[in-house]
């Protein structure tokens, strides 16, 4: 599953471009959402799996003895216990999607331009517009920095979840 994340994106660009064109997802926001989800899915599953493996089995067995079904286990036990890990996974995936430029530039043109396309537009044959490029880059980084500062406690708890036994 992780090998798909390690594969160079340019190796699958042409097949995905043709598929997106055939499905009508080229230069659409749903098309970008789908590709961002698909390229980040392996890391989400891998990180979530490690957090769920750290939950003690005794707690789940005690819940089953008390009569909890699978949904109650998920909602009342697993969700609160893995929330720091899931929050750190979500923040990491948001950062990965926010910083994704390759797929944004290659699969969108005019209708679904994300911020990376806007920043890339400041490069022209006449040269780089450094002031506009710097201001746009700062505005692109600012929301993620604020989100990181607001969720710093959850992020640290999630990344160290299960580190000490």
C-alpha positions in Angstrom: 0.0 0.0 0.0 2.8 2.4 0.8 4.6 1.5 -2.4 1.9 3.5 -4.3 2.9 6.6 -2.3 6.6 6.0 -3.1 6.0 5.6 -6.8 6.8 8.8 -8.9 3.6 10.6 -9.8 4.8 11.3 -13.3 4.8 7.6 -13.9 1.0 7.5 -13.7 0.2 11.0 -15.0 -0.8 10.0 -18.5 -3.1 7.1 -17.6 -4.8 9.2 -14.9 -5.1 12.2 -17.3 -6.8 10.0 -19.9 -9.1 8.4 -17.3 -10.0 11.8 -15.8 -10.7 13.1 -19.3 -12.9 10.1 -20.1 -14.8 10.4 -16.8 -15.3 14.2 -17.2 -13.3 14.9 -14.0 -10.6 16.9 -15.8 -10.4 20.5 -14.5 -13.1 20.0 -11.9 -13.0 20.3 -8.1 -14.4 16.8 -7.5 -11.6 15.4 -9.7 -9.0 17.1 -7.6 -10.6 16.0 -4.4 -10.7 12.4 -5.7 -7.0 12.4 -6.7 -5.9 14.0 -3.5 -7.8 11.4 -1.5 -6.4 8.6 -3.5 -2.8 9.7 -3.3 -3.0 10.2 0.5 -5.1 7.1 1.3 -2.1 4.8 1.9 -0.6 7.0 4.5 -4.0 7.5 6.2 -4.6 3.8 6.4 -1.0 3.0 7.6 -1.1 5.7 10.3 -4.6 4.9 11.5 -3.8 1.2 11.6 -0.8 1.8 14.0 -3.1 3.9 16.3 -5.8 1.3 16.4 -3.3 -1.5 17.0 -2.1 0.4 20.2 -5.5 0.1 21.8 -5.3 -2.6 24.6 -7.4 -5.7 23.7 -8.5 -6.0 27.4 -10.6 -2.9 27.1 -12.4 -4.2 24.0 -12.9 -7.6 25.7 -14.4 -5.9 28.8 -16.8 -3.9 26.6 -17.9 -7.1 24.8 -18.5 -8.8 28.1 -20.6 -5.8 29.2 -22.7 -6.2 26.1 -21.4 -3.6 23.8 -21.8 -4.2 20.1 -19.3 -3.3 17.4 -20.8 0.2 16.9 -20.7 1.0 20.6 -17.1 -0.2 20.7 -16.2 2.1 17.8 -18.1 5.1 19.1 -17.5 5.0 22.9 -14.1 3.3 23.1 -12.1 3.4 20.0 -13.0 6.9 18.9 -12.0 8.7 22.2 -8.9 6.5 22.6 -7.6 7.1 19.1 -8.7 10.7 18.7 -5.2 12.2 19.1 -3.8 9.8 16.5 -6.7 10.4 14.1 -6.3 14.2 14.6 -2.6 14.0 13.8 -3.3 11.9 10.8 -6.0 14.3 9.5 -3.7 17.3 10.0 -0.8 15.6 8.2 -3.1 14.7 5.3 -4.5 18.2 5.1 -1.0 19.5 4.9 -0.1 17.0 2.1 -3.2 17.9 0.1 -2.7 21.6 0.7 0.9 21.4 -0.6 0.2 19.2 -3.6 1.2 21.0 -6.7 1.9 18.3 -9.3 -1.6 17.0 -9.7 -3.1 20.5 -9.3 -1.1 21.9 -12.1 -1.5 18.9 -14.4 -5.2 18.1 -13.9 -6.7 21.6 -13.7 -6.6 24.6 -16.0 -9.2 27.3 -15.5 -12.2 26.0 -13.7 -10.6 24.3 -10.7 -7.5 26.3 -10.0 -6.2 25.7 -6.5 -3.8 28.1 -4.8 -0.8 26.3 -6.2 -1.9 27.2 -9.8 -2.4 30.8 -8.6 1.2 30.9 -7.3 2.6 29.2 -10.4 1.0 32.0 -12.5 3.5 34.5 -11.2 6.2 32.9 -13.3 6.2 34.3 -16.7 8.6 34.6 -19.7 9.4 38.1 -18.5 10.7 36.8 -15.2 9.4 36.2 -11.7 7.3 38.7 -9.8 9.1 38.2 -6.5 6.9 40.5 -4.4 3.6 38.9 -5.6 5.1 35.5 -5.4 6.3 36.0 -1.8 2.9 37.5 -0.7 1.0 34.6 -2.4 3.3 32.0 -0.8 2.9 33.5 2.6 -0.9 33.5 2.2 -0.7 29.8 1.1 1.4 28.8 4.2 -0.5 30.9 6.8 -3.7 28.8 7.1 -1.7 25.6 7.6 0.6 27.3 10.2 -2.4 28.6 12.1 -4.0 25.1 11.9 -0.8 23.5 13.2 -0.6 26.0 16.1 -4.2 25.4 17.1 -3.9 21.6 17.0 -0.3 21.3 18.3 -1.4 19.6 21.5 -3.4 16.9 19.6 -0.6 16.5 17.1 2.1 15.9 19.7 -0.1 13.5 21.6 -1.0 11.6 18.4 2.6 11.3 17.2 3.8 10.0 20.5 0.8 7.7 21.1 2.1 4.3 22.0 5.7 5.4 22.0 6.2 4.4 25.7 4.8 1.2 27.0 
